[in-house]
Amino acid sequence: MNNMKKQFFFIIPLIVVFACKKPAIPHTENTPPSIPWADSSSKHPMNNQFKELLEKYRQKGLPGISLLVNEKHGIWVGATGKADITKNVAYLPGHVSTIASITKLMVGTLAFKLIEDPVHSGLGYKWIPRKITDRVPNGNKITLGQCMKHETGVPDLIDENKFYLAVLNNPNKEWKAEELLEFIYDKLPDFNPGDTAVYSNTNTTLVSIVIEYATGKKHSDLLRQKIFTPAADGRHLLPAL
């Protein structure tokens, strides 16, 4: 491979298949853990507008949705709908749920933060090895930017039947990024790099691998250090309005 101002986080619960092994995500509780800060959402000047926004999308069919906004007036957090439809558990701030493709926004933000300081991060100087790129469709042609813009032509690993079979056979397996790439190794590319843009989960997997080879650190650790911990501390990742 070659070389916002308000922060909105929507969280939509997903169905998780559990095996006999202890699940990575616990069952939904009627009373979720308290949020780790003093909640002043009711005093926020846009309190009613945010509530209406949540209700709008609940009425459109979302079973449950939560929203956190961090801007100059402070942090607003709210939720509506159901965290567990079967057990009729109301969705409340503090409920734990998978965040699915919202993770892509986090990984993209992390990549940009590392690019801002390439001397210390290493991003921009080191790339993933040929043993991987030689087997990824278009792997020796695409750029990091094309991965982030979904312009690579790399097939989406979740379109592969073998991937779904592997997940069903081992639903609690914690997949390594390079293991996921094996599902699209030696496939034909969907298109030439840069010709168009087609959403592919594999692109974000590649970005995470680039980050880890460049920094020598797990991208999950870097997300905590540079994204999640500053956000939890109330520090703005982006300029406040």
MIROMI-356179 format. One record per atom (N, C-alpha, C): residue in one letter; x, y, z. Coordinates in steps of 0.001 Angstrom, whole numbers, plus 500000, padded with zeros to 6 digits. Last residue first. Example, Ala and Ser with C-alpha at 12.3 -4.5 7.8 and 13.67 -1.06 7.14 Angstrom:
BEGIN
s512850497750507080;s513670498940507140;s512900500030507870;a513190494310507800;a512300495500507800;a513200496700507800;
***
This chain:
BEGIN
l481899524376519217;l481163525398518475;l481214526739519205;a485233523091519683;a483864523325520156;a483220524422519319;p487187521010517593;p486913522341518123;p485457522486518537;l487368517600518843;l487249518546517743;l486954519928518330;l487513516437521240;l488382515904520206;l488420516830518999;h487416517926524379;h486900517964523004;h487937517383522063;r487059516121527390;r487927516898526518;r487417516808525085;g485694514494529096;g485052515749528719;g485914516641527854;d486668512049529574;d487124513109530479;d486497514460530156;a485673510668527434;a485099510388528746;a485483511452529772;a487360511684525435;a485917511948525373;a485267511731526732;p489898510694526244;p489644512148526194;p488162512487526159;t489215507875525998;t489555508477527291;t489398509994527274;f488639507555523179;f487637507288524205;f487947507954525539;i491047508591521739;i489657508916521416;i488748508772522629;k493581507858522633;k493446509107521880;k492008509523521589;q493321505481524195;q494241506561524577;q493898507892523921;r491463503889522826;r491221504281524221;r492049505504524593;l492804503677520369;l491459504269520417;l491139504723521840;l495086502325521169;l495213503706520689;l493860504412520686;d494011499841521776;d494663500617522838;d494780502086522436;s493112499103519242;s492139499245520330;s492719500051521484;h495406498830517784;h494570499990517478;h493517500193518558;k498385498083519529;k497050497656519127;k496189498888518859;k501499499273518112;k500522499184519196;k499190498679518650;g503200499916516122;g503622498837516997;g502692498653518180;t502584501822514212;t502823502265515592;t503404501189516494;a502346500443511790;a503055501721511844;a503463502085513259;y500816498198512349;y502179498010511856;y502983499299511973;e498460499498513198;e499189498640514126;e500614498384513663;i497640500947510931;i497896501639512188;i498763500787513111;v497228498838509114;v498244499853508837;v498633500563510130;i495062497601510399;i496327496874510264;i497471497850509978;s493082499536510135;s493516499152511478;s494854498419511437;v492825499570507342;v493280500774508043;v493801500407509430;l491800496977506916;l493119497341506397;l493680498577507093;t489299497289508112;t490227496288508634;t491650496596508181;t488223499128506387;t488535499569507742;t489464498574508425;n487947497487504090;n488767498693504047;n489170499153505449;t486110495532504705;t487522495153504642;t488428496372504643;n483630496613504371;n484157496527505728;n485648496197505736;s482929498811501817;s483496497499502114;s484097497512503510;y481115500681499470;y481322500370500889;y481836498950501071;v482707502042496745;v481737501032497174;v482096500606498595;a483439504386494366;a483462504147495810;a482346503174496159;t485648504159491512;t484371504488492139;t484524504276493637;d488343504079490813;d487321504173489765;d485962504596490321;g490182503688492853;g489864505054492469;g488778505194491433;p491312500552491690;p491364501579492719;p491069502971492169;n488897498711489780;n490231499299489888;n490229500411490934;f486749496363491511;f487006497404490506;f488418497931490718;d486876494064493019;d485565494477492505;d485699495551491428;p489499491637492415;p488995492921492924;p487652493263492313;l489288488151493144;l489384489205492138;l488874490510492742;k491119486810495986;k489895487056495226;k490181488073494117;d493287486440497666;d493378485892496305;d492070485992495514;y491400486764500646;y492691486533499999;y492505485913498614;i489148487071502090;i489136487674500749;i490481487513500041;f489589485770504470;f488347485449503770;f488296486065502363;e491849486864505560;e491986485576504876;e490741485206504079;l491132489079507018;l491557489280505630;l491624487964504861;l490701487981509527;l489553488405508732;l489926488583507262;e493297487629510403;e492459486446510193;e491255486797509322;e494090490239510740;e494697489483509649;e493943488183509384;a492588490969513017;a492361491620511725;a492911490800510568;k491227488282514931;k492321489196514639;k492120489748513223;w488169487823516639;w488940487719515405;w490068488735515362;e487176486009519152;e487675487371518953;e488638487331517770;k484320483956519179;k485719484122518792;k486058485602518623;n481708483392519664;n482410484212520648;n483891484403520335;p480788481708517600;p480235483062517733;p480960483964518710;n481662479573515638;n482427480057516793;n482011481492517091;n479870478998513652;n480533477875514304;n481288478299515564;l479188481554512823;l478163480690513412;l478781479522514171;v481654482378511746;v481067483095512884;v480017482237513587;a481962480579509627;a482965480612510694;a482412481297511939;l479784481291508056;l479857479936508600;l480837479903509773;y480499483899507345;y479309483679508165;y479319482287508796;f482797483321505793;f482890484176506980;f481709483921507904;k481827481845503701;k482739481192504644;k482897482012505919;n480394483731502234;n479657482712502990;n480540482016504027;e481211487125502180;e481710485772501968;e480951484772502842;d480594489635502809;d479821489054501712;d480202487599501461;i482397490483504626;i481135489973505166;i480183489490504059;l484529491467503134;l484661490133503727;l483329489585504246;d484235492970500070;d483784493050501455;d483777491646502052;p487144493408497943;p485838492825498275;p485522492921499764;v488552496475496997;v488766495266497798;v487400494692498197;g488295498885495773;g487911497717494994;g488146496409495728;t488857501318497073;t489924500352496823;t489567499245495843;e487438503389498174;e487726503461496741;e488740502408496308;h486719504152500784;h486102502980500155;h486261502999498634;k488164506052502074;k487076506532501217;k486360505394500484;m490079504612503366;m489169505395504195;m487995505929503395;c491419503518501168;c490771502628502140;c489732503401502947;q492435505835500028;q491410505091499300;q490697504090500206;g494344506511501978;g493211507393501713;g492090506687500985;l496178504449501678;l495439504562502931;l494198505429502727;t495886503037498348;t496454503930499351;t495609503905500620;i496619500136496263;i495729501064496973;i496470501882498020;k498380498282495199;k498059499487494428;k497363500558495270;n498639495896496433;n499872496643496191;n499650497922495395;g495967494920496562;g496719495230497770;g497983496036497581;n494106494087494772;n494589495469494622;n495514495885495768;p493264491631497141;p492971492194495815;p493319493682495763;v495915490384499045;v494713491219499088;v494457491771497692;r498340489217498680;r497171488333498625;r495846489102498716;d500253491149498940;d500303490315497735;d499050489462497581;t499792492163501502;t499313492922500340;t499345492113499053;i501010490129503129;i499587490430503203;i499111491089501922;k503616490063502402;k502966488762502616;k501445488931502740;r504407492701502404;r503979492124501132;r503291490775501320;p503195494407505406;p504157493663504575;p503539493044503331;i502071497814505738;i501907496398506012;i502714495582505002;w504493500448506285;w503288499885505682;w503217498399505958;k505677503551507566;k505689502093507580;k504380501571507024;y505204506239507287;y506533505733506981;y506606504217506903;g502712506860508002;g503228507597506862;g504585507083506439;l503018506674511397;l502085506544510286;l502548507433509141;g504629507199513511;g505148506288512502;g504240506160511303;s504130508913515634;s503215507791515423;s503773506760514451;h506118510859515570;h505981510028516757;h505111508795516511;v505847511825512974;v507186511577513517;v507108510633514712;p503147512341512481;p503760511147511902;p505140510827512470;d500732513668513583;d502014513579514278;d502786512360513779;e498527513503511953;e498922514830512420;e500302514826513078;i498149510782511746;i498752511473510599;i499228512871511000;l496793510328514118;l498145509806513972;l498877510480512809;k494378511554513518;k495146512045514660;k496594511558514599;f493527509967511358;f493849511381511143;f494673511953512295;a493124507518512701;a494105507615511617;a494512509062511376;l491032508231514454;l492337507837514979;l493419507967513915;t488975508664512608;t489443509769513454;t490829509470514007;g488732506022511639;g489111507116510743;g489648508311511506;v487886504754513965;v489158504354513363;v489656505433512401;m485416506055514346;m486452506142515367;m487826505819514781;l484021505319512086;l484270506734512313;l485393506922513329;k483895502559512527;k484659503069511390;k484969504557511540;t482135502225514633;t483561502036514888;t484405502610513753;i479716502231513515;i480144503515514092;i481632503452514409;s479172499637512847;s479976500418511902;s480282501830512382;a478847498537516214;a478865498193514795;a479707499157513968;i478457498732518887;i478355499977518124;i478574499786516627;t476501496881521267;t477533496924520232;t477353498182519380;s475800498333524502;s475400497686523254;s476542497763522268;v474720499029527767;v475831498612526910;v475280497952525660;h473089501851529068;h472989500497528554;h474151500203527604;g473437504531529520;g474222503617530333;g474115502179529883;p470136505634529082;p471558505982529040;p472336505065529989;l467909502901528163;l468281504018529025;l469743504372528826;y465230501281526811;y466596501710526500;y466894502973527290;a463355498902528704;a463486500247528141;a464957500586527917;v462649495648527865;v463535496480528691;v463701497836528014;n461182493410526949;n460535494712527149;n461339495610528094;k462321491110526172;k462084491256527609;k461469492603527966;t462439491603523392;t461821490379523908;t461439490522525379;i463888494010523170;i462478493953522759;i461769492758523388;d465981495836524948;d465700494419524728;d464210494298524427;a465888498519524808;a467211497908524765;a467096496412524527;k463524500481523071;k463810499282523853;k465259498836523672;g463037504069523250;g462769502755522693;g463156501640523638;t465820506305523872;t464398506010523743;t464227504620523141;a468090508533525581;a467772507287524892;a466266507126524819;g470806510939526000;g469434510464526146;g469229509184525361;v472917513569526964;v472773512164526646;v471332511742526898;w475117516250526492;w473718515820526568;w473661514356526189;i477604518219527917;i477269516895527382;i475778516628527584;g478029521703526966;g478187520550527834;g477809519260527131;h478027523713525199;h477061523819526288;h477153522647527260;k479855522928523233;k480222524000524163;k479272524154525337;e479368519310523208;e479707520577522572;e479817521664523635;n478386516190522604;n479399516870523415;n479796518154522698;v475716514014522807;v476225515203522135;v477179515912523080;l474494510816522274;l475331511650523128;l475873512800522301;l471696508704522132;l472429509809521520;l473234510526522590;s470174505601521236;s470686506551522219;s471547507572521510;i467359503557520465;i468425504443520008;i468859505347521152;g465463500814519275;g466039501549520393;g467203502383519913;p464231500215516837;p463726499647518087;p464241500370519319;l463229502469514366;l464361501977515134;l463863501430516473;g460948503538513076;g461119502086513147;g462321501569513898;k460244506107513170;k460576505602511839;k460865504106511856;q460013506558515853;q458781506417515095;q459018505921513674;r462712506859516397;r461998505725516978;r460709505471516202;y463235509238515080;y463779508017514514;y463180506765515146;k461775511021516737;k461543510990515297;k462019509667514703;e462961510696519212;e461602510210519018;e461261510092517531;l465415511970518760;l465363510553519094;l463984509969518807;l464462514580518280;l465233513871517260;l465212512366517510;e463289515261520682;e462441515131519503;e463147514373518389;k465573515407522260;k464547514413522574;k463648514169521364;f466811517582521037;f467462516278520991;f466466515160521303;q464978519630521647;q465255519286520238;q465890517903520126;n465070519725524448;n463832519316523778;n464075518894522332;n467804520560524856;n467260519340525445;n466026518841524688;m469335522694524187;m468705521952523085;m468104520636523584;p470402523688526557;p469477524535525791;p468785523827524632;h470310521440529330;h470938521790528058;h469944522603527220;k469147520488531544;k469427521926531534;k470049522390530218;s469017517780531204;s467741518501531287;s467934520010531235;s471715516989531355;s471036517004530067;s469762517838530095;s473611516711533266;s472894517989533246;s472101518130531955;d474990514295535210;d474123514490534048;d473345515801534184;a478292513856535998;a477060514500536469;a476201514855535262;w479444510658534770;w479579512099534962;w478241512643535454;p479212507937533791;p480302508359534681;p480519509872534758;i475915506587534179;i476899507242533330;i477940507919534220;s475327503505535917;s475189504957535821;s476252505521534886;p474286500470534274;p475242501234535071;p475037502737534876;p470662499854534016;p472036499865533509;p472972500615534457;t468248497829534940;t468861499055535453;t470318499081535026;n467808495562533445;n466720496529533583;n467233497874534084;e470428494588531185;e469906494751532528;e468773495768532542;t471141492205528730;t470660493547529021;t470027493603530402;h473957490066529283;h472547490262529001;h472114491662529431;p477290491153528172;p476331490555529108;p474891490803528674;i479435490190525642;i478508491256526043;i477453490641526950;a480802487846525430;a481593489069525531;a480736490237525988;p479589485053527407;p479482486019526308;p480328487251526541;k481193482053528146;k480747483327528701;k480723484378527609;k480036479370526063;k481108480189526594;k480542481501527121;c477830478456524776;c477979478094526184;c479078478900526852;a476921481368522811;a477192479947522962;a477339479656524447;f474724483802521459;f475536483336522571;f475726481820522507;v474538486379519170;v474309484957519357;v475263484448520432;v472965489466519431;v474213488745519619;v473884487280519890;i471513492065517633;i471295490743518203;i472634490020518274;l472196495464518643;l472223494387517674;l471951493069518388;p471127498845519166;p471410497492519653;p471317496458518555;i472822501662518163;i471649500849517870;i471944499422518307;i473769504853518869;i474038503477519239;i472771502662519058;f475356507685517619;f474127506907517659;f474497505458517954;f476911510492518541;f477141509063518555;f475803508356518679;f478245513522517437;f477029512730517610;f477406511255517581;q479729516469518155;q480007515057518100;q478734514283518395;k479876519356516122;k479272518630517218;k479586517153517033;k481483519495513797;k481833520228514925;k481179519640516140;m483558518983512612;m482314518408512772;m481842519225513945;n502210505160499789;n501706506310500435;n500630507029499573;n500526502252499229;n501236503508499161;n500745504474500225;m500830498805500000;m500000500000500000;m500867501247500000;
***
